[in-house]
């Protein structure tokens, strides 16, 4: 259990504020900057993770209570700290099931021995790939491992007191996968953001700029954006393309940015650069593509783009596609990306909308925050 960063008291030292007066542990397999930002202003939450995602920002981590914990390390933490509520990875993240069960078991034993209330167990679910698809496409060794973990995932599902679904796809999948074997309360809270305060610029139309943000990978549609760009630039002479991220497509993006003065590239920049580009872009494009073992759950760049008033161009793979369609964003059928992506980007650039117009369709409460408050029992 190395790489510990704290900003305040230990998890077992009194009643914190911001969590209904309880000690909360978020037990995740993978930690990313978005996880850190969500707890930055909340006392009483400790994030235990096993691995860092590439976008893990150490500067943000300095301001929260976060600790790296292995399988045994997580169980030891539960056995040695007072835990009132634990948020575990959703059951369909089967690789996390054993770690979750060991933590839950250790926390319950500690509560029994110390005469504390039994800790509440909750999760937030956005999984969207059926077990049948995994069984059909996993290599045999991975399939054997999955089959061994699958019963543990059912045990995690039965351990839940509350589950919040971030998309209708996830809600429907859990009904099909677990049915009556899952207990506890459930609620659908769509993973939509609230508007970022843009001041007076919210009512000023932005120049025709397109932002691709995130993993420069084929599954995120980056090659499709590269292929569509020539048609976009030839049609709208003032159009610009800004590429922000990292991944397999960096070298292709670098070559394009050197050859085309209307293309700008930022490779793994600091968070403030990302937010600055979101505040400048008119269109956020993320044409996610289906893979045998992967389907876009939501797409964090889409959520961030909406929060900053960007018009979204994506595919019907994301779990928020129905909402995007209903609010006049461009949702291209995944099977028709090659034929329709450039036209969708051009149409989005031509829309006579301001960032404020986009933002006014957003909910008053951030979906992830609202889900967390319901899960933690601290709704206003």
C-alpha positions as CSV (number, residue, x, y, z in Angstrom):
1,X,0.0,0.0,0.0
2,X,2.3,2.7,-1.3
3,X,1.7,6.1,-2.9
4,X,-0.5,7.3,-0.1
5,X,-1.7,10.9,-0.4
6,X,-3.9,12.5,2.3
7,X,-5.4,15.9,2.9
8,X,-6.9,15.8,6.3
9,X,-7.8,13.3,9.0
10,X,-7.7,9.5,8.9
11,X,-10.8,7.7,7.8
12,X,-11.6,6.4,11.3
13,X,-11.2,9.7,13.2
14,X,-14.6,11.2,13.9
15,X,-17.6,12.2,11.8
16,X,-16.7,14.0,8.6
17,X,-18.9,16.5,6.7
18,X,-20.2,16.1,3.2
19,X,-21.1,12.4,3.5
20,X,-23.9,12.6,5.9
21,X,-21.5,12.4,8.8
22,X,-20.1,9.0,7.7
23,X,-16.8,7.5,6.7
24,X,-17.0,6.5,3.0
25,X,-14.5,4.4,1.0
26,X,-14.6,4.3,-2.8
27,X,-13.0,1.0,-3.7
28,X,-12.1,1.2,-7.4
29,X,-9.8,-1.0,-9.6
30,X,-8.7,2.0,-11.7
31,X,-8.5,5.6,-10.7
32,X,-8.6,8.6,-13.1
33,X,-8.7,12.3,-12.7
34,X,-12.5,12.5,-12.9
35,X,-12.7,10.3,-9.8
36,X,-10.4,12.6,-7.9
37,X,-12.3,15.8,-9.0
38,X,-15.6,14.4,-7.8
39,X,-14.4,14.0,-4.2
40,X,-12.1,17.1,-4.1
41,X,-14.7,19.1,-2.1
42,X,-16.1,16.3,0.0
43,X,-14.8,15.5,3.4
44,X,-14.9,11.9,4.7
45,X,-14.2,10.1,1.4
46,X,-11.2,7.9,0.9
47,X,-10.4,6.5,-2.6
48,X,-8.7,3.1,-2.7
49,X,-7.5,2.1,-6.1
50,X,-5.4,-0.7,-7.6
51,X,-4.2,1.0,-10.8
52,X,-3.9,4.5,-12.2
53,X,-5.4,5.4,-15.5
54,X,-3.2,7.3,-18.0
55,X,-5.1,10.6,-17.2
56,X,-4.5,10.3,-13.4
57,X,-3.4,13.8,-12.4
58,X,-1.0,13.8,-9.5
59,X,-1.7,17.5,-8.7
60,X,-5.4,16.8,-8.2
61,X,-4.5,13.7,-6.1
62,X,-2.6,16.0,-3.7
63,X,-5.9,17.5,-2.7
64,X,-7.8,14.3,-1.8
65,X,-7.5,11.2,0.3
66,X,-6.3,8.6,-2.1
67,X,-4.4,5.4,-1.5
68,X,-3.1,2.6,-3.6
69,X,-4.3,-0.8,-2.2
70,X,-3.8,-4.3,-3.5
71,X,-6.2,-7.2,-3.0
72,X,-4.8,-7.8,0.5
73,X,-4.2,-4.2,1.2
74,X,-7.8,-3.3,0.6
75,X,-9.0,-6.0,3.0
76,X,-6.5,-4.9,5.6
77,X,-7.7,-1.3,5.3
78,X,-11.3,-2.4,5.9
79,X,-10.2,-4.4,8.9
80,X,-8.3,-1.5,10.5
81,X,-10.5,1.5,9.7
82,X,-14.1,2.3,10.6
83,X,-16.1,2.2,7.4
84,X,-19.8,3.3,7.3
85,X,-20.3,3.0,3.5
86,X,-18.3,1.5,0.7
87,X,-18.8,2.2,-3.0
88,X,-17.5,-0.8,-5.0
89,X,-16.9,-1.3,-8.7
90,X,-20.1,-2.5,-10.3
91,X,-20.6,-6.3,-10.3
92,X,-20.1,-6.6,-14.0
93,X,-16.5,-5.5,-13.6
94,X,-15.8,-9.1,-12.7
95,X,-12.0,-8.6,-12.2
96,X,-12.9,-6.4,-9.2
97,X,-15.3,-8.9,-7.6
98,X,-12.9,-10.8,-5.3
99,X,-11.3,-7.5,-4.0
100,X,-14.8,-6.1,-3.4
101,X,-16.0,-9.2,-1.5
102,X,-12.9,-9.3,0.7
103,X,-13.3,-5.6,1.6
104,X,-17.0,-6.0,2.3
105,X,-16.4,-9.1,4.4
106,X,-13.6,-7.5,6.4
107,X,-15.6,-4.3,7.0
108,X,-18.6,-6.3,8.2
109,X,-16.4,-8.4,10.6
110,X,-14.9,-5.2,12.0
111,X,-18.3,-3.6,12.4
112,X,-19.6,-6.7,14.3
113,X,-16.5,-6.8,16.6
114,X,-16.6,-3.1,17.4
115,X,-20.4,-3.0,17.7
116,X,-20.8,-0.5,14.9
117,X,-23.7,-0.6,12.3
118,X,-23.1,-2.9,9.4
119,X,-21.5,-0.8,6.5
120,X,-23.8,0.1,3.6
121,X,-22.6,-1.3,0.2
122,X,-23.4,0.7,-3.0
123,X,-22.4,0.9,-6.6
124,X,-22.8,3.0,-9.7
125,X,-23.3,1.0,-12.9
126,X,-22.8,1.8,-16.6
127,X,-21.7,-1.6,-18.0
128,X,-23.3,-2.4,-21.3
129,X,-21.6,-5.6,-22.7
130,X,-23.7,-8.8,-22.1
131,X,-22.1,-11.9,-20.7
132,X,-23.0,-13.7,-23.9
133,X,-20.9,-11.3,-25.9
134,X,-17.9,-11.8,-23.6
135,X,-18.2,-15.5,-23.7
136,X,-18.3,-15.5,-27.5
137,X,-15.3,-13.2,-27.9
138,X,-12.9,-13.7,-25.0
139,X,-9.8,-15.8,-25.7
140,X,-10.0,-19.2,-24.0
141,X,-7.7,-18.4,-21.1
142,X,-9.5,-15.1,-20.4
143,X,-12.8,-16.9,-20.7
144,X,-11.8,-19.4,-18.1
145,X,-10.8,-16.6,-15.7
146,X,-14.1,-14.8,-16.4
147,X,-16.1,-17.9,-15.7
148,X,-14.3,-18.3,-12.4
149,X,-15.0,-14.7,-11.5
150,X,-18.6,-14.7,-12.6
151,X,-20.1,-16.3,-9.5
152,X,-18.2,-13.8,-7.4
153,X,-19.9,-11.0,-9.4
154,X,-23.2,-12.5,-8.4
155,X,-22.2,-12.4,-4.8
156,X,-21.3,-8.7,-5.2
157,X,-24.7,-8.0,-6.7
158,X,-26.4,-9.7,-3.8
159,X,-24.3,-7.7,-1.3
160,X,-25.6,-4.3,-2.6
161,X,-27.9,-2.1,-0.6
162,X,-28.2,0.4,-3.5
163,X,-27.3,0.5,-7.1
164,X,-27.6,3.6,-9.4
165,X,-27.6,3.2,-13.2
166,X,-26.0,5.9,-15.3
167,X,-27.7,4.9,-18.5
168,X,-30.8,3.0,-19.6
169,X,-28.5,0.5,-21.3
170,X,-27.0,-0.4,-17.9
171,X,-30.3,-0.7,-16.2
172,X,-31.6,-3.1,-18.8
173,X,-28.4,-5.1,-18.9
174,X,-28.5,-5.7,-15.1
175,X,-32.1,-6.7,-15.2
176,X,-31.2,-9.3,-17.9
177,X,-28.0,-10.5,-16.2
178,X,-29.0,-10.7,-12.6
179,X,-32.8,-10.5,-12.4
180,X,-34.1,-11.5,-9.0
181,X,-30.7,-12.4,-7.7
182,X,-29.9,-8.8,-7.2
183,X,-31.3,-7.2,-4.1
184,X,-31.4,-3.6,-2.8
185,X,-32.9,-0.4,-4.1
186,X,-32.2,0.8,-7.6
187,X,-32.5,4.1,-9.5
188,X,-31.8,5.4,-13.0
189,X,-29.9,8.7,-12.9
190,X,-28.6,9.6,-16.3
191,X,-24.9,10.6,-16.5
192,X,-25.4,14.1,-17.7
193,X,-23.4,17.2,-16.4
194,X,-24.4,20.6,-15.2
195,X,-23.3,23.6,-17.1
196,X,-20.0,25.2,-16.4
197,X,-20.2,28.9,-15.7
198,X,-18.9,30.6,-18.8
199,X,-19.9,34.1,-17.9
200,X,-20.7,36.5,-20.8
201,X,-19.1,34.1,-23.3
202,X,-22.0,31.7,-22.9
203,X,-24.1,33.9,-25.2
204,X,-21.4,34.4,-27.8
205,X,-21.2,32.0,-30.8
206,X,-17.8,30.3,-31.0
207,X,-15.6,30.2,-34.2
208,X,-16.0,26.9,-36.2
209,X,-13.6,24.7,-34.3
210,X,-13.7,21.0,-33.7
211,X,-12.2,19.3,-30.6
212,X,-11.2,15.6,-30.4
213,X,-10.4,14.8,-26.8
214,X,-9.2,11.6,-25.3
215,X,-7.6,8.4,-26.4
216,X,-6.3,8.7,-30.0
217,X,-7.5,5.2,-30.7
218,X,-9.5,3.4,-33.4
219,X,-12.2,2.4,-30.8
220,X,-12.7,6.1,-30.1
221,X,-13.1,6.9,-33.8
222,X,-9.9,8.9,-34.1
223,X,-8.9,7.5,-37.5
224,X,-12.4,8.3,-38.7
225,X,-12.0,11.9,-37.6
226,X,-8.7,12.1,-39.4
227,X,-10.3,10.7,-42.6
228,X,-13.2,13.1,-42.4
229,X,-11.2,16.2,-41.7
230,X,-10.1,16.9,-45.3
231,X,-13.8,17.2,-46.4
232,X,-14.6,19.4,-43.4
233,X,-11.6,21.8,-44.1
234,X,-12.4,22.0,-47.8
235,X,-16.1,22.9,-47.1
236,X,-15.7,25.3,-44.2
237,X,-12.6,27.4,-44.9
238,X,-12.4,28.8,-41.3
239,X,-12.7,25.4,-39.6
240,X,-10.0,24.3,-37.2
241,X,-9.3,20.9,-35.7
242,X,-7.8,20.6,-32.2
243,X,-6.6,17.2,-31.1
244,X,-6.0,16.7,-27.3
245,X,-5.0,13.4,-25.9
246,X,-2.6,10.5,-26.2
247,X,-2.5,7.0,-27.6
248,X,-1.7,5.0,-30.7
249,X,-2.7,7.9,-33.1
250,X,-0.2,10.5,-31.7
251,X,2.3,10.1,-34.6
252,X,-0.4,10.4,-37.2
253,X,-1.8,13.4,-35.4
254,X,1.6,15.0,-35.2
255,X,2.2,14.6,-38.9
256,X,-1.2,16.1,-39.7
257,X,-0.6,19.1,-37.4
258,X,2.8,19.7,-39.1
259,X,1.3,19.6,-42.6
260,X,-1.9,21.5,-41.9
261,X,-1.7,24.9,-40.1
262,X,-5.4,24.5,-39.2
263,X,-4.8,21.5,-37.0
264,X,-3.4,21.9,-33.5
265,X,-2.2,19.0,-31.3
266,X,-1.7,18.8,-27.5
267,X,-0.3,15.5,-26.3
268,X,-1.2,14.6,-22.7
269,X,-1.4,18.3,-21.6
270,X,-2.2,19.5,-18.1
271,X,-5.8,19.7,-17.0
272,X,-6.0,23.5,-17.4
273,X,-5.1,23.2,-21.1
274,X,-7.9,20.6,-21.6
275,X,-10.4,22.9,-19.9
276,X,-9.3,25.8,-22.0
277,X,-9.8,23.9,-25.2
278,X,-13.2,22.8,-24.1
279,X,-14.1,26.4,-23.5
280,X,-13.0,27.3,-27.0
281,X,-14.5,24.5,-29.1
282,X,-17.8,24.7,-30.9
283,X,-18.0,21.0,-31.7
284,X,-16.8,18.0,-29.6
285,X,-16.4,14.9,-31.7
286,X,-16.1,11.4,-30.4
287,X,-17.3,8.8,-33.0
288,X,-16.9,5.7,-30.8
289,X,-16.7,2.4,-32.7
290,X,-17.9,-1.0,-31.5
291,X,-15.3,-3.7,-30.7
292,X,-15.9,-7.4,-29.9
293,X,-15.3,-6.9,-26.2
294,X,-16.0,-3.1,-25.9
295,X,-18.8,-0.7,-26.3
296,X,-18.7,3.0,-25.3
297,X,-20.5,3.3,-22.0
298,X,-20.8,7.1,-21.9
299,X,-17.6,8.8,-23.0
300,X,-16.2,11.3,-20.5
301,X,-15.2,13.8,-23.3
302,X,-18.9,13.9,-24.3
303,X,-20.0,14.8,-20.8
304,X,-17.3,17.5,-20.5
305,X,-18.1,18.9,-23.9
306,X,-21.8,19.3,-23.0
307,X,-20.8,21.0,-19.7
308,X,-18.8,23.5,-21.7
309,X,-21.6,24.1,-24.2
310,X,-20.1,22.2,-27.1
311,X,-22.3,20.7,-29.9
312,X,-21.6,16.9,-29.8
313,X,-21.0,14.7,-32.8
314,X,-20.8,11.0,-31.8
315,X,-22.2,7.6,-32.7
316,X,-25.1,5.6,-31.3
317,X,-22.7,3.5,-29.2
318,X,-22.8,5.8,-26.2
319,X,-25.3,5.2,-23.5
320,X,-26.5,8.8,-23.6
321,X,-27.3,8.7,-27.4
322,X,-31.1,8.9,-26.9
323,X,-30.7,12.1,-24.9
324,X,-28.3,13.6,-27.4
325,X,-30.7,12.8,-30.3
326,X,-33.6,14.4,-28.4
327,X,-31.6,17.6,-27.9
328,X,-30.4,18.0,-31.5
329,X,-26.8,16.8,-31.2
330,X,-25.5,14.6,-34.0
331,X,-25.7,10.9,-33.4
332,X,-24.3,8.9,-36.4
333,X,-25.1,5.2,-36.7
334,X,-21.9,3.4,-35.9
335,X,-22.1,1.3,-39.1
336,X,-22.3,4.5,-41.2
337,X,-19.4,6.5,-39.7
338,X,-17.3,6.4,-42.8
339,X,-20.1,7.8,-45.0
340,X,-21.7,10.3,-42.6
341,X,-19.2,11.6,-40.1
342,X,-17.8,14.5,-42.2
343,X,-21.3,15.7,-43.0
344,X,-22.3,15.5,-39.4
345,X,-19.3,17.6,-38.4
346,X,-20.0,20.2,-41.1
347,X,-23.6,20.5,-40.1
348,X,-22.6,20.9,-36.4
349,X,-20.2,23.7,-37.3
350,X,-22.9,25.5,-39.2
351,X,-25.4,25.5,-36.4
352,X,-26.4,28.9,-35.2
353,X,-26.2,28.1,-31.5
354,X,-24.2,29.5,-28.6
355,X,-22.7,27.6,-25.7
356,X,-25.5,28.8,-23.6
357,X,-28.1,27.3,-26.0
358,X,-26.4,23.9,-25.5
359,X,-26.1,24.3,-21.7
360,X,-29.8,25.2,-21.2
361,X,-30.8,21.7,-22.1
362,X,-28.7,20.2,-19.3
363,X,-30.2,19.2,-15.9
364,X,-29.9,21.4,-12.8
365,X,-28.0,18.6,-11.0
366,X,-24.9,16.8,-12.2
367,X,-26.0,13.2,-12.8
368,X,-23.0,11.6,-11.2
369,X,-23.3,13.8,-8.1
370,X,-27.1,13.2,-7.9
371,X,-26.4,9.5,-8.1
372,X,-23.8,9.6,-5.4
373,X,-26.0,11.6,-3.1
374,X,-28.8,9.0,-3.5
375,X,-26.4,6.1,-3.0
376,X,-24.9,7.7,0.1
377,X,-28.4,8.7,1.4
378,X,-27.6,12.4,1.6
379,X,-30.1,13.8,-0.9
380,X,-31.3,17.4,-0.2
